Structures are given as structure tokens and as C-alpha cells.
């Protein structure tokens, strides 16, 4: 349940693509067709396509997906407005992430990339044939303007992510150079390769800081085809697109028309899928996956359900405390509220046993802490002894495990002891502070689907005399309130790659705690965490990165800033049987843009739908 879009993730991410992943040593220097933090890229300079696509996949067909809520903008790069689903499809990055390799990118809009021997700059040379949909060439000036505009007017994320860039130079119509503060940030060349380039000439005379509902100009495989504000939006494949035969694009972008239909409620969206109004959905609700797909079309073989494994780090989804509220500033209070959550009961009764409890901010990866700190990690943490919880050195971080019966008495007893130690007491069956003020707060949600988890949690807290009010608001209100940190508690996701870097500043740093629109939803401001974040960003090699991430993970966990949720290691997908797809799925993504519509299957599905 993501709180806000990162970069323009409403495009490829909405179609099941993953972000770029791990790291181990410095990016190779010199001119190249690719960059990797794990040594040499797997694919040679003359590769013709990614191994997880069908290079000869046919083009055609229409695919309809759902989106929840509404939208009022085609500018996904700013804090204001709610961007339309899929809008990122119209632009291209300088480099494309491989969904089969960790922390590896291949030249896409750029023809080649060059990294300085001392890693203090990176240069991109754009493809000569690269053109905007109006026919004008994509230039180095477009890249430089995009960078400057996003850093000045875009979401705070960009300023954090690109904080080590000190200068941008255009050296000719196609070459752009980014100069860095120093050569320590090994990931920065790949980060800059992810920039979605925007057309300077189209935006001149338009206010970039405001939401727009005018179809923007792009250079990607799709252009915005039509929309009904807040209700639907569609993207049509560009005929004769200049990039169709690029090795990073071949075998992808096979659907002629993508359409996103908006629904106010996830339950209604599911019913629309079952009625044949939608073609594909990823199911995130374990209960629905287990019980909601027994309907006539599936029994007749017209709808397929699959669980597709992946190797993605699962990060941290959680109930997040807003430390900007005095109520949550005592660590003992936060730990008490964590103890009150009975995951085993929820997993058995709500999720049909589908999930694993998340015990790390870097779960499902080698970056996750475990046991007690040792070696380099211990030496690093020793610097902060006395400034971080002593448990970091003496106890392995664990989460409580119950018998799943719903009688969480032992954990509630421990929670009560912590609350009393923090100055709270029970009076007339209510938890109150020294002034007699009740312990009461609000959990803000953007979807009613999460209420079935939140309401039992509220009941468990009520046993402690704590009132947790559950409030669900529409997408626009939720976006506005979370951007301005106007909440007590929310559900948030801190996504991670196998190569953590600059994004950690936006998650945890003091600078971002007060900046509206940042991803520091906790409001965390701890000089120790700030130092650990910088150590992660500037790790000299993979071994050090692992130890530094584990140290950061351990400090965050013992801070009890969140009530950890759960994760799954598969994509749960349901679709009407009109698709074909490559022989295998990439390791780090679903790869939906490599699927295609099979005309014979589609004809059968259309005929069966017509019969009702």
C-alpha cells in the first residue's frame, strides 16, 4: 500500500515493472553501453534484446486495468495534484533497468554512457534518432533542463536523490555531463540514468509547479490517447516509434492501447474485473485471492490465476507513527503499541496464512540484520554507544509471536508495563496521562480494504484503554494530508532495492523530516541515523554496504518507529485468458510490458463476454 508515487512510477511500475536493484563494487569507468554495481553487465554491447522478452512478439490489442480513487493531473513530478495512472509510459529514461540483473542499467534514450576514472562525473550521449512525438529531436538541453526543473520544482525526493550533483553541462547537442561533489557515491551514475527526460520546448510558457490536464509531450512508446478527468485515461502505442528496435525496447510495448478505469472502491474494481470490464489485475488482498475468484468465467477457464515468484527485496510495510506528534515521541509508547498487534491472529483469520512477518527494513535480502552485530558492523555501531538503544548490542531484534487465538494477554501485559513506565495510567478503563488526558489517536487510510486489518488492531488497543480511530478518506485528501504530514498514524511502505543509496536520505534524514512531500513519513530526525545514511550512500564496496545497511536496519528497528506488517514473495495475478507471454519471468519484476494479446484467445474471450 504505497503512500505516494516515486519518480514517475505511475508508468512502468503500474504495469508490474521493478525498480533497479543491487550493488557490490564501484561502477566501471570509461565509455560503455551499460552500468552495473555488481561488476560487468551480463549482456554485451551488441545484445539485441533482454532475455526475458520475446523479440518477435506481435503488436496489437487493448488491455484495461483499474486504478483506485481519482486523478487531476498529468504532471507526476510535483507535490500538487494526483497524477494519472500510467502517465510514465509517455517518457523514456536515459538508461533502462534490467529486470533480470541487480543494479544494472543499459543505455536507452542515451546511446552510451561514460564514467570518469575517479567517478566524479558521468556523461550521457543521446541517440541521434531520439525524437519527441512532435518530431523535434531530444537534446542535451532537454536533459539539463529536466534535471534543473525537477530539482527546483519537483518533489523533495529529487533534491535528496540528486544531492551530490554540483554541476550539469551540455557539451554539444547530444552530450550532457553531470559533475559530482566527489567520487564517493558509487550509485549516482545509475541514479542519473533513471531520469525521465522532459521536453523543454513544450514546457516553456507553462507553469511546471501546477497540476495540468493537458496531454503532455513525450518521446516514449506511448502517447496519451484520451481521458475523462478522474474517471479514465488511455495510452496508445505510437506507430513507427523511433525506439521500437532498440535492444532495451524490442519485444516490449506490445499492446496497442492501455486503458485505466478508475473506481472509488477496490471491491467494486474486483466486481468489474469479474464482469469482464477489466482484463488484468494484481491481487494484494489475501482474503480476496483465497475466496473472491470463484465465479462462472473462472470455472469455465476464461480467467486465469497465477502466483509468479520474484526475488525482489520486500522492504518495510507498516503502521507508521508520526513522531511530529508528542504522543509518539517516547520509544516505550511506540514499543507498547507494537506489542498490541497480533500478527498471527491476522494471518490466520484475515490472510489465510499467505504472509510472512516483516522483521527488517531490508527484508528478503542479505542487507537485513540478524543475530547480534559482529565484525565491521559491531565496530561501526560502537561509535554510537550511548546514543542508540543499548539493546542494539545485547539482544537480537525479534517481534512477538502469539498462538493466534486472539488472546494476546502476555504481550498486552508487557505493553501495559511499558506505558506505565512512560507515565501513563488506567483510569475508568481509559489510558490517561498525568494530566488525565486520554490516549487517543487517528489511523488515516486511503482505502477501505485496509479497514479489516485496522479495526481488529483498534480492538486490541482498546483492551489497553487506548482509542484508535480509523478514518478512510478519498485519494486527493489523503495525498494532501500525507504530503503535509497531517496525520497521527498511516500505513506506509519503505521500498528497498538490493543497492540502497540516496533515497535513504528521503526516508530517514532530519533535513526531510520537515519538508512537505518528502518520504520521511515517520518524522525521524536522529543525527546517528543521518550519519549511518551517509555511510550507506558512500560505502566503498559491496561488503561494506552490507554491513552499513545492517547497522542502519538495527538502529531503525530498535527505535520502534513502526508496527511492522508482512510480505509475500510472489506476484498474485488474475487475468482474462487473452494474453501470451515470454517463456520465463524476470527475476526482479513481473515484466507485464513484455506480454502481448493473442488474437485467437482475445476473439474467444470477446465472444464469451458477449454471451454474458
KATAZI-V553955 format. One record per backbone hydrogen bond with DSSP energy under -0.5 kcal/mol. NH is the residue of the N-H (numbers start at 0). CO is the residue of the C=O. E is the energy in kcal/mol with one decimal. If there is no record, write none. Layout:
BEGIN
nh:co:e
NH:CO:E
NH:CO:E
END
This chain:
BEGIN
nh:co:e
8:5:-2.2
10:7:-1.9
13:8:-0.8
13:10:-0.7
14:10:-0.6
14:11:-1.3
15:12:-1.7
16:11:-1.7
22:497:-0.7
23:24:-0.6
23:36:-3.3
24:36:-2.8
27:35:-0.6
29:114:-2.9
31:112:-3.1
34:104:-2.5
36:102:-1.9
46:43:-1.8
49:246:-0.6
52:49:-1.3
53:250:-0.5
54:52:-0.7
56:53:-2.1
59:253:-2.3
62:256:-2.6
64:258:-2.9
66:260:-2.2
68:262:-2.7
69:67:-0.6
71:81:-2.5
72:81:-1.2
73:211:-2.2
75:73:-0.6
77:74:-0.7
82:80:-0.5
83:72:-1.8
85:9:-3.3
86:83:-1.5
88:85:-2.2
89:86:-1.6
90:87:-1.1
93:194:-1.0
94:192:-2.9
95:105:-3.3
97:103:-2.4
103:100:-0.7
104:34:-2.5
105:95:-2.8
106:32:-2.7
107:93:-2.6
108:92:-1.7
109:93:-2.2
110:124:-3.7
111:124:-1.3
112:31:-2.7
113:122:-2.6
114:29:-1.4
115:120:-2.5
118:115:-1.7
121:177:-2.0
122:113:-3.0
123:175:-2.6
124:111:-2.4
125:123:-0.6
125:173:-2.8
126:108:-2.1
129:126:-1.2
131:135:-3.4
132:217:-2.6
134:131:-2.4
137:129:-2.0
139:172:-2.7
142:138:-1.4
143:139:-2.6
144:140:-2.7
145:141:-2.5
146:142:-2.4
147:143:-2.4
148:144:-2.8
149:145:-2.7
150:146:-2.2
151:147:-1.8
152:148:-3.4
153:148:-0.7
153:149:-1.3
154:76:-2.1
157:154:-1.8
158:154:-0.7
159:155:-1.7
160:156:-3.0
161:157:-2.5
162:159:-1.1
164:161:-1.9
165:163:-0.5
165:178:-2.7
166:178:-1.4
168:176:-2.9
170:168:-0.6
170:174:-2.2
171:169:-0.6
175:123:-2.2
175:173:-0.5
176:168:-3.3
177:121:-2.9
178:166:-3.2
178:176:-0.5
179:119:-3.2
180:163:-2.5
185:183:-1.5
187:184:-1.2
189:186:-0.7
190:186:-2.1
191:187:-2.4
192:188:-1.4
193:189:-0.7
193:190:-1.1
194:191:-1.5
196:91:-2.0
196:194:-0.7
199:197:-0.7
202:198:-1.6
203:199:-1.7
205:202:-2.6
207:205:-0.9
209:206:-1.5
214:212:-0.5
218:89:-1.2
219:89:-3.0
221:88:-1.0
222:235:-2.2
224:233:-2.7
225:233:-1.2
227:231:-2.5
230:227:-3.2
231:227:-2.0
232:259:-1.8
233:225:-2.7
234:257:-2.8
235:222:-2.5
236:255:-3.0
237:220:-3.0
238:236:-0.6
240:237:-1.4
243:240:-1.5
245:242:-1.6
248:245:-1.5
249:245:-2.4
251:248:-2.1
252:592:-0.9
253:592:-0.9
255:60:-0.9
256:60:-1.7
257:234:-2.5
258:62:-2.6
259:232:-3.0
260:64:-2.8
260:258:-0.5
261:230:-3.1
262:66:-2.5
268:264:-1.8
269:265:-2.1
270:266:-2.0
271:267:-2.1
272:268:-2.0
273:269:-2.3
274:270:-1.7
275:272:-1.7
276:271:-2.5
277:271:-0.7
278:63:-3.0
279:63:-1.1
280:573:-2.3
282:280:-0.5
282:571:-2.7
283:281:-0.6
285:283:-0.7
288:284:-2.3
289:285:-2.0
290:286:-2.0
291:287:-2.5
293:290:-0.6
294:292:-1.3
297:294:-0.8
298:294:-2.1
299:295:-1.7
300:297:-1.9
301:296:-2.6
302:296:-0.8
303:574:-3.1
305:572:-2.6
307:305:-0.6
307:570:-2.9
308:306:-0.6
309:568:-1.7
310:586:-2.7
313:362:-1.5
314:362:-0.8
315:493:-1.6
317:491:-2.1
318:562:-2.0
319:317:-0.6
319:489:-3.5
320:318:-0.5
320:560:-1.7
321:487:-2.0
322:320:-0.9
322:521:-3.2
324:321:-2.1
327:324:-1.7
328:325:-1.5
330:328:-0.6
332:329:-0.6
333:329:-1.7
334:330:-2.4
335:331:-2.0
336:332:-2.1
337:333:-1.8
338:334:-2.3
339:335:-1.2
340:337:-1.2
341:339:-0.5
342:340:-1.0
345:341:-1.9
346:342:-3.3
347:343:-1.9
348:344:-2.8
349:345:-2.7
350:345:-1.5
352:346:-3.3
353:350:-1.5
355:566:-2.1
357:564:-1.8
358:356:-0.5
362:359:-1.0
364:361:-0.5
367:364:-1.2
372:391:-0.6
376:373:-1.1
377:373:-1.1
378:374:-2.5
379:375:-2.2
380:376:-2.4
381:377:-2.2
382:378:-0.7
382:379:-1.0
383:380:-1.9
384:381:-1.3
385:387:-0.6
386:383:-2.8
387:383:-0.8
391:388:-1.6
392:389:-1.8
393:389:-0.9
394:390:-2.5
407:405:-1.1
408:406:-1.5
411:407:-2.1
412:408:-2.4
413:409:-2.0
414:410:-2.4
415:411:-2.4
416:412:-1.8
417:413:-2.0
418:414:-2.4
419:415:-2.3
420:416:-2.1
421:417:-1.4
422:419:-1.6
423:418:-2.6
424:431:-2.5
426:424:-0.5
426:429:-3.0
429:426:-1.1
430:464:-2.6
431:424:-3.3
432:436:-2.0
435:432:-2.0
438:430:-2.7
439:437:-1.0
440:466:-2.3
442:468:-3.4
443:441:-0.6
443:488:-2.9
444:470:-2.9
449:446:-1.4
450:447:-1.7
452:449:-1.2
453:449:-2.2
454:450:-2.9
456:452:-1.3
457:453:-2.4
458:454:-1.8
459:455:-2.2
460:456:-2.3
461:457:-1.8
462:458:-1.1
463:460:-1.4
464:461:-1.6
465:460:-2.2
466:438:-2.4
467:465:-0.6
468:440:-2.8
468:466:-0.6
470:442:-2.8
470:468:-0.6
472:444:-2.3
477:473:-2.6
478:474:-2.7
479:475:-2.3
480:476:-2.7
481:477:-2.8
482:478:-2.5
483:479:-1.2
484:481:-1.3
485:480:-3.3
486:484:-1.4
487:441:-0.6
488:441:-1.4
489:319:-1.4
490:443:-0.6
491:317:-2.2
491:489:-0.5
493:315:-3.2
494:492:-0.9
503:500:-2.2
504:501:-1.7
505:501:-0.7
506:502:-1.4
507:503:-2.3
508:504:-2.1
511:508:-0.5
512:508:-0.9
512:509:-0.6
513:509:-0.6
514:511:-0.9
515:513:-0.8
516:482:-2.3
517:514:-2.0
520:518:-2.0
522:519:-0.8
529:525:-2.5
530:526:-2.2
531:527:-2.5
532:528:-2.6
533:529:-1.9
534:530:-2.0
535:531:-2.2
536:532:-2.4
537:533:-2.0
538:535:-1.4
541:23:-5.5
544:540:-2.2
545:541:-2.4
546:542:-1.8
547:543:-2.7
548:544:-2.6
549:545:-2.2
550:546:-1.9
551:547:-2.4
552:548:-3.0
553:549:-2.4
554:550:-2.1
555:551:-2.5
556:552:-2.7
557:553:-2.2
558:554:-0.8
558:555:-0.6
559:556:-1.5
560:555:-0.7
562:318:-2.8
563:561:-0.7
564:316:-2.5
566:355:-2.2
570:307:-3.0
571:569:-0.6
572:305:-2.7
572:570:-0.7
573:280:-2.7
574:303:-2.3
575:278:-2.3
576:301:-3.2
577:575:-3.1
579:595:-2.6
587:98:-3.1
588:585:-0.8
589:15:-2.7
590:15:-1.0
591:14:-0.7
593:590:-1.8
594:591:-1.8
595:579:-2.6
596:59:-0.5
597:577:-2.6
597:595:-0.5
598:596:-0.7
601:597:-3.1
602:598:-2.3
603:599:-1.9
604:600:-2.6
605:601:-2.8
606:602:-2.1
607:603:-2.5
608:604:-2.8
609:605:-2.0
610:606:-1.0
611:608:-1.6
END
